[in-house]
Amino acid sequence: MPNLAEWRLTDTGWVQVFVDGERAGRSSFNLAVSDLDEHVKGLRGRGFVPGEIQDATNGVRLSTIEDPDGNTLNFIGGFRVDY
């Protein structure tokens, strides 16, 4: 993809950096978790306020949390990756 750099950090982990003029000065990070419900519950137990779990496509579910500077962290669950 144009304007995209990607690094494989582990067998199941990648970092992608891309140009997005609408989010300049902010960032978005996606983190896959094995049990989204438990992860969100744990965040709430530590005083964080993640968004409600939303159904996306193909059984994928996500919950988003944003910091005061507009950086977004998406926790993603409900998918299977075969390697």
The 8 nearest C-alpha neighbors of each residue, nearest first, counted from 0:
[[1, 3, 2, 4, 17, 5, 18, 15],
 [0, 2, 3, 17, 4, 18, 16, 19],
 [1, 3, 17, 18, 0, 4, 16, 19],
 [4, 2, 17, 1, 0, 16, 5, 15],
 [3, 5, 16, 15, 17, 2, 6, 14],
 [4, 6, 15, 14, 16, 3, 7, 13],
 [7, 5, 14, 13, 8, 15, 4, 12],
 [6, 8, 13, 9, 12, 14, 5, 10],
 [7, 9, 12, 13, 6, 10, 14, 11],
 [10, 8, 12, 11, 7, 13, 6, 14],
 [9, 11, 12, 8, 7, 82, 13, 81],
 [10, 12, 9, 13, 8, 7, 82, 80],
 [13, 11, 9, 8, 10, 7, 14, 6],
 [12, 14, 7, 8, 6, 15, 5, 11],
 [15, 13, 6, 5, 7, 16, 12, 8],
 [14, 16, 5, 4, 17, 13, 6, 3],
 [17, 15, 4, 3, 5, 14, 18, 2],
 [16, 18, 3, 2, 4, 19, 15, 1],
 [17, 19, 2, 20, 3, 16, 23, 22],
 [20, 18, 21, 22, 23, 17, 2, 26],
 [21, 19, 23, 22, 18, 24, 17, 25],
 [20, 22, 19, 23, 25, 24, 18, 26],
 [23, 21, 25, 20, 19, 24, 26, 27],
 [22, 24, 20, 25, 21, 19, 26, 18],
 [23, 25, 22, 26, 70, 69, 20, 68],
 [26, 24, 70, 22, 23, 69, 68, 27],
 [25, 27, 70, 71, 28, 22, 24, 69],
 [26, 28, 71, 72, 70, 29, 25, 73],
 [27, 29, 72, 73, 71, 30, 26, 70],
 [30, 28, 73, 72, 74, 31, 27, 75],
 [29, 31, 74, 75, 73, 32, 28, 72],
 [32, 30, 75, 76, 74, 29, 33, 73],
 [33, 31, 76, 34, 35, 75, 30, 74],
 [32, 34, 76, 35, 31, 77, 38, 75],
 [35, 33, 37, 36, 32, 38, 76, 77],
 [34, 36, 38, 76, 37, 32, 39, 33],
 [37, 35, 39, 38, 34, 40, 52, 76],
 [38, 36, 40, 39, 35, 34, 41, 42],
 [37, 39, 35, 41, 40, 36, 34, 42],
 [40, 38, 42, 36, 41, 37, 35, 43],
 [41, 39, 37, 43, 38, 42, 36, 44],
 [42, 40, 44, 38, 39, 43, 37, 45],
 [43, 41, 39, 45, 47, 44, 40, 38],
 [44, 42, 47, 46, 40, 45, 41, 48],
 [43, 45, 41, 42, 46, 40, 47, 39],
 [44, 46, 42, 43, 47, 41, 40, 48],
 [47, 45, 43, 44, 42, 48, 41, 49],
 [46, 48, 43, 42, 45, 49, 44, 64],
 [47, 49, 43, 50, 46, 64, 42, 39],
 [50, 48, 64, 63, 47, 62, 51, 39],
 [51, 49, 63, 62, 64, 52, 48, 53],
 [50, 52, 62, 53, 49, 63, 61, 39],
 [51, 53, 62, 61, 50, 60, 54, 36],
 [54, 52, 61, 60, 51, 55, 62, 50],
 [53, 55, 60, 59, 61, 56, 52, 58],
 [54, 56, 59, 60, 53, 58, 57, 61],
 [57, 55, 59, 58, 54, 60, 78, 53],
 [58, 56, 59, 55, 78, 77, 54, 60],
 [59, 57, 56, 77, 60, 78, 55, 54],
 [60, 58, 77, 55, 56, 78, 57, 76],
 [59, 61, 54, 76, 55, 53, 77, 75],
 [62, 60, 75, 53, 52, 74, 76, 73],
 [61, 63, 52, 74, 50, 73, 51, 49],
 [64, 62, 73, 50, 49, 72, 74, 61],
 [63, 65, 49, 72, 71, 50, 73, 48],
 [66, 64, 71, 70, 69, 72, 67, 63],
 [65, 67, 68, 70, 69, 71, 64, 72],
 [66, 68, 69, 65, 70, 71, 64, 25],
 [69, 67, 66, 70, 25, 65, 24, 71],
 [68, 70, 66, 67, 65, 25, 71, 26],
 [71, 69, 26, 25, 66, 65, 68, 27],
 [70, 72, 65, 27, 64, 26, 69, 28],
 [71, 73, 28, 64, 63, 27, 29, 65],
 [74, 72, 63, 29, 62, 30, 28, 75],
 [73, 75, 30, 62, 61, 31, 29, 63],
 [76, 74, 61, 31, 60, 30, 32, 73],
 [77, 75, 35, 60, 32, 31, 78, 59],
 [76, 78, 59, 60, 58, 79, 75, 35],
 [79, 77, 59, 76, 58, 80, 57, 60],
 [78, 80, 81, 77, 76, 59, 33, 58],
 [79, 81, 82, 78, 11, 77, 31, 10],
 [80, 82, 79, 11, 78, 10, 12, 77],
 [81, 80, 10, 11, 79, 12, 9, 78]]
